[in-house]
Amino acid sequence: MRNGFIFKHDRCVGCNACRAACSLENRGTVHLRNIFTYNIGSENFSPVINLSMACNHCESAICMKGCPASVFSRDKATGAIILNEKKCIGCKYCQWNCPYDAPKFDILKKTIAKCNLCYTGLKEGRKPACSTACPTGALSFGELNVSESKTAFRWFPDKQLVPALQFIANGNDVPLKIIPLNKGKQVVKQNRNDKNIKGELSLVIFSFLTTLSVALVLSSFIKGIYPEKYTFLVMLATAGTCSLFHLGKKLRSWRALTNLKTSPLSREIAAFILYSALSTSALFLQLPSLLISSALTGLLLLLLLDSVYIYADKSRSVVLHSGQTFLSALTIASFLSGSILPFAFTFIIKLGLTAYRHIFIKPDFSESSVRFLRIALLVVPGLSLLLLNSNPGISIIFIFLTGEFIDRILFYYDFNPLNINSLIKEHLKRERDEKEKY
């Protein structure tokens, strides 16, 4: 039988004893266990429900597969997923991937922290500190009854990860009813609207400059010339440098290449290094074969770059997005080279995808204004190229690239990885909508 956490949600009173015990046992600077509380206002006729959750030590651990630095490993004796802090580069990719909000970024240490199941004590016959500290018996640790835990709750994220967690109420597996706050009167926004884009700014700049460099290689190949050598090299160097600012441990960045087998992020970084080497060689050696190779490698790099987000984005919020790097590179390359038909094709796709989000997702006023500006910055230079049928001037190019940069910012803003917090919010919104029908 497989061991794991057993949670009886009808017994939890939200006393936070499990969190306190975890902090005392591990002497950490961040809380590794979450306490989700519903019906905080204690409305009449509605019970207060708490959900205590940390790392579920999944059988198919997506954090371990996706980590570029090979930070995670499984302890064979206990089944615990262990994090090696000395290997962590602080890229936060595991936070994107984990739907249970288990990995926490330690601001002081600049690395990720996570529940380790108190595995050293578990080997000696002791149970995890959180489970032994629970005064009501809501949280315990023991053998899981897999046959009775095939379904949890319709809002609970699984992604076929097989978490070591079982929910029980009154001795049986029953659906956990989430009580909407304020009886549905409060509009619950999606998690993406709460994002602070400043935290992703280094990635925005890195991905945009990389996209622009690939577009320059493509447009140069179309025109039969080579990009301006030093401008191109500065662009590549700036892109690579900006990517380091996203890491908590910059001097450990070399470890990002240690998990090429399963991590999309590792493969993206390897492709960026290869692309940089090929494109730089093409500029100095002036060999057409190298220019072609760098163009093809650059397109592959952009596909891998977008796959990093799609891999984590199980909610598919950016699968069809006008800010994807591959589509943007083709659009910029055709625009800079004055290729009318290719540009018209990508122009229509980008305009359609941008308009779709603006019209059907119904953003708030401030967000709507930015999306409208993005459409304007695409249409004005686009029509100038299509109607005037001439190479764009510096001012038109600047306007066009500004629009593409805003589009990339919107990509990160719309990026919404599957997470228990956003799923609960969506569940509450559905409950509110259903109540309003009656």
C-alpha positions as CSV (number, residue, x, y, z in Angstrom):
1,M,0.0,0.0,0.0
2,R,1.1,3.6,-0.7
3,N,1.4,6.0,2.2
4,G,0.4,9.6,2.1
5,F,-1.6,12.4,3.8
6,I,-5.2,11.7,4.8
7,F,-7.3,14.8,5.4
8,K,-10.7,14.9,7.0
9,H,-12.0,18.3,6.1
10,D,-15.0,18.1,8.4
11,R,-12.6,18.1,11.4
12,C,-10.2,20.9,10.5
13,V,-10.8,24.1,12.5
14,G,-8.0,26.1,10.9
15,C,-5.9,26.4,14.0
16,N,-2.6,26.4,12.0
17,A,-1.0,23.9,14.3
18,C,0.2,21.9,11.3
19,R,1.9,24.9,9.8
20,A,3.6,25.8,13.1
21,A,4.8,22.2,13.6
22,C,6.2,22.2,10.1
23,S,8.1,25.5,10.6
24,L,9.5,24.3,14.0
25,E,10.6,20.9,12.6
26,N,12.3,22.3,9.4
27,R,13.4,25.7,10.8
28,G,12.5,27.3,7.5
29,T,11.9,30.9,6.8
30,V,8.7,30.3,4.7
31,H,5.5,28.3,5.5
32,L,5.6,25.1,3.5
33,R,1.9,24.2,4.2
34,N,-1.1,26.1,3.0
35,I,-4.4,26.5,4.9
36,F,-7.2,27.4,2.5
37,T,-10.2,28.8,4.3
38,Y,-13.7,29.2,2.8
39,N,-16.6,31.2,4.1
40,I,-14.2,33.4,6.1
41,G,-17.1,35.7,7.0
42,S,-18.9,32.8,8.8
43,E,-22.2,33.4,7.0
44,N,-25.4,32.0,8.5
45,F,-26.3,28.4,7.5
46,S,-22.9,27.9,5.8
47,P,-20.1,26.0,7.5
48,V,-16.5,27.3,7.7
49,I,-14.4,24.8,5.7
50,N,-10.6,24.6,5.9
51,L,-8.2,22.7,3.6
52,S,-4.6,22.0,4.8
53,M,-2.2,21.1,2.0
54,A,1.5,21.0,1.3
55,C,3.5,19.0,-1.2
56,N,1.6,15.8,-2.1
57,H,4.7,13.9,-3.3
58,C,3.1,12.8,-6.5
59,E,3.8,9.5,-8.1
60,S,4.3,11.3,-11.4
61,A,6.0,14.5,-10.0
62,I,5.8,17.2,-12.6
63,C,8.2,19.4,-10.5
64,M,10.9,16.8,-10.8
65,K,10.4,16.3,-14.5
66,G,10.4,20.0,-15.3
67,C,13.2,21.2,-13.2
68,P,16.1,22.3,-15.4
69,A,18.7,22.0,-12.6
70,S,17.8,18.5,-11.5
71,V,17.1,19.7,-8.0
72,F,14.4,17.1,-7.1
73,S,14.9,13.4,-6.3
74,R,12.7,10.7,-4.8
75,D,13.6,8.9,-1.6
76,K,13.1,5.3,-2.4
77,A,12.4,4.2,1.2
78,T,9.6,6.8,1.8
79,G,8.5,7.9,-1.6
80,A,9.2,11.6,-0.7
81,I,10.2,14.1,-3.3
82,I,13.3,15.8,-1.9
83,L,14.7,19.2,-2.9
84,N,18.4,19.8,-2.8
85,E,18.7,23.4,-1.9
86,K,22.4,23.6,-2.9
87,K,21.5,22.7,-6.6
88,C,18.5,25.1,-6.9
89,I,19.0,28.1,-9.2
90,G,15.8,29.8,-8.1
91,C,14.1,29.9,-11.5
92,K,10.7,29.3,-10.0
93,Y,9.7,26.9,-12.9
94,C,8.5,24.3,-10.4
95,Q,6.1,26.9,-9.1
96,W,4.6,27.3,-12.5
97,N,4.3,23.5,-12.9
98,C,2.9,22.5,-9.5
99,P,-0.9,22.8,-9.4
100,Y,-0.9,22.5,-5.6
101,D,1.0,25.7,-4.8
102,A,3.6,23.5,-2.9
103,P,7.0,25.0,-3.9
104,K,7.7,28.3,-2.2
105,F,10.3,30.8,-3.2
106,D,12.4,31.8,-0.2
107,I,13.2,35.5,-0.7
108,L,16.1,35.4,1.9
109,K,17.8,32.3,0.5
110,K,16.8,33.0,-3.2
111,T,15.9,29.4,-3.6
112,I,12.8,27.2,-3.6
113,A,11.7,25.5,-0.4
114,K,9.2,22.6,-0.2
115,C,7.8,20.0,2.2
116,N,10.1,17.0,2.4
117,L,7.6,14.7,4.3
118,C,10.0,14.7,7.3
119,Y,11.5,11.8,5.5
120,T,14.4,11.3,7.9
121,G,12.1,10.8,10.8
122,L,9.8,8.7,8.7
123,K,12.6,6.2,8.2
124,E,12.9,6.0,11.9
125,G,9.2,5.2,12.4
126,R,8.0,8.8,13.2
127,K,5.3,10.5,11.2
128,P,5.5,14.0,9.6
129,A,5.4,16.8,12.2
130,C,2.3,18.4,10.7
131,S,0.2,15.2,11.1
132,T,1.3,14.5,14.7
133,A,0.5,18.1,15.7
134,C,-3.1,18.2,14.5
135,P,-5.3,18.4,17.6
136,T,-8.5,17.4,16.0
137,G,-7.3,14.4,13.9
138,A,-8.1,16.3,10.6
139,L,-4.6,15.6,9.2
140,S,-3.0,12.3,9.5
141,F,-0.5,10.1,7.6
142,G,-0.8,6.5,6.7
143,E,-1.9,4.0,4.1
144,L,-4.0,5.4,1.3
145,N,-7.1,3.5,0.1
146,V,-6.6,4.1,-3.6
147,S,-9.7,2.2,-4.7
148,E,-11.9,4.6,-2.6
149,S,-10.0,7.8,-3.7
150,K,-10.3,7.6,-7.5
151,T,-12.2,10.9,-7.5
152,A,-11.5,13.9,-5.3
153,F,-13.4,17.1,-6.2
154,R,-14.2,18.4,-9.6
155,W,-12.2,21.6,-9.0
156,F,-9.2,19.7,-7.5
157,P,-6.2,19.7,-9.9
158,D,-4.8,16.3,-10.7
159,K,-3.2,16.4,-14.2
160,Q,-2.6,12.6,-13.8
161,L,0.1,13.3,-11.2
162,V,-1.3,10.7,-8.7
163,P,-0.8,12.8,-5.5
164,A,-0.3,10.9,-2.2
165,L,-3.4,12.5,-0.7
166,Q,-6.8,11.2,0.3
167,F,-9.8,13.3,1.4
168,I,-12.2,11.7,3.9
169,A,-15.3,13.0,5.7
170,N,-17.3,10.8,8.2
171,G,-15.3,7.8,7.1
172,N,-16.2,8.1,3.4
173,D,-14.9,9.9,0.4
174,V,-17.4,12.7,-0.3
175,P,-17.3,15.8,-2.5
176,L,-16.1,18.9,-0.6
177,K,-18.5,21.7,-1.0
178,I,-16.9,25.1,-1.4
179,I,-18.9,27.9,0.1
180,P,-18.8,31.1,-2.0
181,L,-17.8,34.2,-0.1
182,N,-20.7,36.8,0.4
183,K,-23.1,34.3,-1.2
184,G,-22.0,35.0,-4.7
185,K,-22.2,38.8,-4.5
186,Q,-18.4,39.1,-4.8
187,V,-17.0,38.9,-8.3
188,V,-14.0,36.6,-8.2
189,K,-11.3,37.6,-10.7
190,Q,-9.1,35.1,-12.5
191,N,-5.6,34.6,-11.0
192,R,-4.0,36.3,-14.1
193,N,-5.5,39.7,-13.2
194,D,-3.7,39.6,-9.9
195,K,-0.3,39.2,-11.5
196,N,2.6,41.6,-11.1
197,I,4.3,41.8,-14.5
198,K,7.4,43.4,-12.9
199,G,8.4,39.9,-11.7
200,E,8.5,38.6,-15.2
201,L,10.1,41.7,-16.9
202,S,13.5,40.1,-17.3
203,L,11.8,37.2,-19.2
204,V,9.8,39.6,-21.3
205,I,13.0,41.4,-22.4
206,F,14.9,38.1,-22.9
207,S,12.1,36.5,-25.0
208,F,11.5,39.7,-27.0
209,L,15.1,40.4,-27.9
210,T,15.6,36.7,-28.8
211,T,12.5,36.9,-31.1
212,L,13.8,40.1,-32.6
213,S,17.2,38.6,-33.3
214,V,15.7,35.6,-35.0
215,A,13.5,37.9,-37.1
216,L,16.6,39.9,-38.1
217,V,18.4,36.7,-39.3
218,L,15.3,35.6,-41.3
219,S,14.9,39.1,-42.9
220,S,18.6,39.2,-43.7
221,F,18.4,35.8,-45.4
222,I,15.4,37.0,-47.4
223,K,17.2,40.1,-48.5
224,G,20.5,38.3,-49.1
225,I,22.5,40.3,-46.7
226,Y,23.9,39.9,-43.1
227,P,22.7,41.7,-40.0
228,E,24.8,44.5,-38.7
229,K,27.4,42.7,-36.7
230,Y,27.8,44.6,-33.5
231,T,24.2,45.6,-33.1
232,F,23.2,42.0,-33.4
233,L,25.8,40.8,-30.9
234,V,24.7,43.4,-28.3
235,M,21.2,42.3,-28.8
236,L,22.1,38.7,-28.1
237,A,24.3,39.5,-25.1
238,T,21.6,41.7,-23.6
239,A,19.0,38.9,-24.0
240,G,21.2,36.3,-22.4
241,T,22.1,38.7,-19.5
242,C,18.5,39.6,-18.9
243,S,17.5,35.9,-18.5
244,L,19.9,35.6,-15.6
245,F,18.1,38.3,-13.6
246,H,15.1,36.0,-13.3
247,L,17.2,33.5,-11.3
248,G,17.6,33.6,-7.6
249,K,21.1,32.1,-7.8
250,K,22.7,33.5,-10.9
251,L,26.1,31.9,-10.4
252,R,24.5,28.5,-10.5
253,S,22.9,29.2,-13.9
254,W,25.1,26.5,-15.6
255,R,23.0,23.9,-13.8
256,A,20.1,24.7,-16.0
257,L,21.6,22.4,-18.6
258,T,21.6,19.3,-16.4
259,N,18.1,18.0,-17.2
260,L,17.9,18.0,-21.0
261,K,16.1,14.6,-21.0
262,T,12.8,15.8,-19.4
263,S,12.9,19.6,-18.8
264,P,11.6,21.9,-21.5
265,L,13.5,24.8,-19.9
266,S,16.8,22.9,-20.1
267,R,16.2,22.3,-23.8
268,E,15.3,25.9,-24.4
269,I,18.5,27.2,-22.8
270,A,20.6,24.7,-24.8
271,A,18.9,25.8,-28.0
272,F,19.7,29.5,-27.1
273,I,23.4,28.7,-26.7
274,L,23.5,26.8,-30.0
275,Y,21.6,29.5,-31.8
276,S,23.9,32.2,-30.4
277,A,27.0,30.3,-31.5
278,L,25.7,29.6,-35.0
279,S,24.5,33.2,-35.6
280,T,27.7,34.7,-34.3
281,S,29.8,32.4,-36.5
282,A,27.6,33.3,-39.5
283,L,28.3,37.0,-39.0
284,F,32.0,36.7,-38.7
285,L,32.6,34.0,-41.3
286,Q,30.0,35.3,-43.8
287,L,29.0,31.8,-44.8
288,P,25.4,31.4,-46.2
289,S,25.2,27.8,-44.9
290,L,25.8,29.1,-41.4
291,L,23.2,31.8,-41.8
292,I,20.6,29.2,-42.9
293,S,21.5,27.0,-40.0
294,S,21.2,29.8,-37.5
295,A,17.8,30.8,-39.0
296,L,16.5,27.2,-38.6
297,T,18.0,26.9,-35.1
298,G,16.4,30.2,-34.2
299,L,13.0,29.0,-35.2
300,L,13.5,25.8,-33.3
301,L,14.5,27.9,-30.3
302,L,11.3,29.9,-30.4
303,L,9.2,26.8,-30.6
304,L,11.0,25.5,-27.5
305,L,10.7,28.8,-25.8
306,D,6.9,28.8,-26.2
307,S,6.7,25.1,-25.2
308,V,8.2,26.0,-21.8
309,Y,5.0,28.0,-21.0
310,I,2.6,25.6,-22.7
311,Y,4.1,22.7,-20.7
312,A,3.2,24.5,-17.5
313,D,0.0,26.1,-18.8
314,K,-2.4,23.2,-18.6
315,S,-5.3,25.6,-18.6
316,R,-4.2,26.4,-22.2
317,S,-4.5,30.2,-21.7
318,V,-1.6,31.0,-24.1
319,V,-1.8,28.2,-26.6
320,L,-3.4,30.5,-29.2
321,H,-1.9,33.8,-28.4
322,S,-0.7,36.6,-30.7
323,G,2.3,37.2,-28.5
324,Q,3.9,33.8,-29.1
325,T,7.5,34.2,-30.2
326,F,7.4,31.9,-33.3
327,L,4.4,33.9,-34.8
328,S,6.0,37.2,-33.8
329,A,9.3,36.4,-35.4
330,L,7.7,35.5,-38.7
331,T,5.6,38.7,-38.6
332,I,8.6,40.9,-37.8
333,A,10.8,39.2,-40.4
334,S,8.2,39.7,-43.2
335,F,7.6,43.3,-42.1
336,L,11.3,44.2,-42.1
337,S,12.0,42.5,-45.4
338,G,8.9,44.1,-47.0
339,S,7.5,40.6,-48.0
340,I,3.9,41.6,-48.6
341,L,2.1,38.2,-48.8
342,P,3.8,36.5,-45.8
343,F,3.2,39.6,-43.8
344,A,-0.4,39.8,-44.8
345,F,-0.9,36.1,-43.7
346,T,0.7,36.6,-40.2
347,F,-0.9,40.0,-39.9
348,I,-4.4,38.5,-40.2
349,I,-3.6,35.8,-37.7
350,K,-2.2,38.2,-35.2
351,L,-5.1,40.6,-35.6
352,G,-7.6,37.9,-35.2
353,L,-6.0,36.4,-32.1
354,T,-5.6,39.9,-30.5
355,A,-9.2,40.9,-31.3
356,Y,-10.5,37.6,-30.0
357,R,-9.0,38.2,-26.5
358,H,-10.2,41.9,-26.6
359,I,-13.8,41.0,-27.5
360,F,-14.6,37.6,-26.0
361,I,-12.5,37.5,-22.8
362,K,-14.0,40.9,-21.8
363,P,-11.0,42.5,-19.9
364,D,-11.5,45.4,-17.4
365,F,-11.2,49.0,-18.6
366,S,-7.4,49.4,-18.0
367,E,-6.6,46.1,-19.5
368,S,-8.9,46.7,-22.4
369,S,-7.2,50.0,-23.2
370,V,-3.8,48.3,-23.4
371,R,-5.2,45.6,-25.8
372,F,-6.8,48.3,-27.9
373,L,-3.5,50.1,-28.1
374,R,-1.8,46.9,-29.1
375,I,-4.3,46.5,-32.0
376,A,-3.7,50.0,-33.1
377,L,0.1,49.6,-33.1
378,L,-0.3,46.5,-35.3
379,V,-2.9,48.0,-37.7
380,V,-1.3,51.4,-38.4
381,P,2.2,50.1,-39.5
382,G,0.7,47.0,-41.0
383,L,-1.6,48.9,-43.3
384,S,1.2,51.3,-44.2
385,L,3.2,48.4,-45.6
386,L,0.2,46.6,-47.3
387,L,-1.2,49.7,-48.9
388,L,1.9,51.7,-49.7
389,N,3.8,48.6,-50.8
390,S,7.1,50.1,-49.8
391,N,9.8,49.5,-47.2
392,P,8.8,51.0,-43.8
393,G,10.7,54.0,-42.4
394,I,12.4,54.1,-39.0
395,S,9.4,55.7,-37.3
396,I,7.0,53.1,-38.6
397,I,9.4,50.3,-37.6
398,F,9.6,51.7,-34.1
399,I,5.8,51.9,-33.8
400,F,5.5,48.3,-35.1
401,L,8.1,46.9,-32.7
402,T,6.5,48.8,-29.8
403,G,3.3,46.9,-30.5
404,E,5.1,43.6,-30.6
405,F,6.8,44.3,-27.3
406,I,3.4,45.1,-25.7
407,D,2.1,41.9,-27.2
408,R,4.9,39.9,-25.5
409,I,4.0,41.6,-22.2
410,L,0.4,40.6,-22.6
411,F,1.5,37.0,-23.3
412,Y,3.1,36.9,-19.8
413,Y,0.0,38.7,-18.3
414,D,-2.3,36.1,-19.9
415,F,-0.1,33.1,-18.9
416,N,-2.1,31.3,-16.2
417,P,-0.7,28.0,-15.1
418,L,-3.1,25.5,-13.6
419,N,-3.1,26.2,-9.9
420,I,-5.4,25.2,-7.0
421,N,-6.0,28.9,-6.1
422,S,-7.2,29.8,-9.6
423,L,-9.3,26.6,-9.8
424,I,-11.1,27.4,-6.6
425,K,-11.8,30.9,-7.8
426,E,-13.2,29.6,-11.0
427,H,-15.3,27.1,-9.0
428,L,-16.7,30.0,-6.8
429,K,-17.5,32.0,-9.9
430,R,-19.4,29.0,-11.4
431,E,-21.3,28.6,-8.1
432,R,-22.1,32.4,-8.2
433,D,-23.3,32.2,-11.8
434,E,-25.5,29.1,-11.1
435,K,-27.1,30.9,-8.1
436,E,-27.9,34.0,-10.1
437,K,-29.9,31.9,-12.6
438,Y,-32.4,31.0,-10.0
